[in-house]
Amino acid sequence: MTGLSARRSLAARRGRPYDKGRGIVAQSLWVAVSTLVFIRVWCPSRLRCALLRWFGAEIGRGVLIKQQVRVQWPWKLRIGDNSWVGVGAELYNLDDIRIGSDVCISQQVYLCTGSHDRKSPTFEFDNAPITVEDGAWLCLRSTVLRGVTIGADTVIGAGCVIGRDVPPGALVRTPDPVVQPG
């Protein structure tokens, strides 16, 4: 295997788990509440916000969270005042997600703090936080990957995949996802 790295063995995955931040009881209770109440269309936004706070999230005033939003671990979530999270968004926060004030997270946006170390023979976790600064707008079905900061007043166009920091006031759009000055 000259020049090639050794193939990873998923069967050998016995490495360290990521820090979930709470014990198995809190995790299980959140999964039950999330599945039975939080994601449901009949659950009002104010109850969703209250449930997130009850499980340790920091949620500002005037936050709107729509149905079918998935949050992996609420205790790893902070949302500032007057921000919106649209229908079907997924906040996969194995690490912290920090969303500022006046942020619009549109429908089916995916924020993913989790990954794996591609060079690890046992595929160890390689998670990192995501920060979305004040006034940003993440449009329909955009994806933000681990370790990224989205600058204030930035617009991430529909369907864009963001794997590195975006400066404040930028516009990132498809079909050529190029960062452009606002």
C-alpha positions, 0 to 999 in steps of 0.5 A: 500500500505504497502512498496510501493510508491504512484503511480505517476499521469501523469494527475496531471503533473503540475510541473515546465517545464525544462529551454529551454534556449530560447523563443517560437519564437527561439524554433519554428524557430529551429524546422522549420529549423531543419525539413526543412533543417538541417536533410536533406541529401542534406544539406552539413555539413558546412551549418549544422555547420553554422546553429547550430552556428546561433542558438547559438551552439559553434562549433569548426573548422573541425566539420563534422555533417552528415544527419539525426542528430537531435539536440533538442536545439542548444544553449545547444550544444558545439562541439570541433575541428575536431569532427564527428557526424554520420548519425542518431545520436540524441543529446537530449539536454534538458540540456547541451551537451559538446563534446570535440575535435577529438570525433567520435559520430558514427551512431545512437548514442543517447545522452540523457540529459533528465529524470524524477524523479521516486519518484516524484508524478508528474514526475518532470524533472530530467535533467543533462548535458553530457560531452564527453571528447577529443578523445572519440569514441562512437560506433554505437547505443550506448546510454549515459544517463543524468549526465554522463562524458565520459573520454578522449580517451575512446571507448564505444562499439556498443550498450552499454548503459552508465548510469555512468561516464567512466574514461579516456582511458577505453573500454566499450563493449558488451555483458558484458558492463564492463569498462576495462582498455584501 
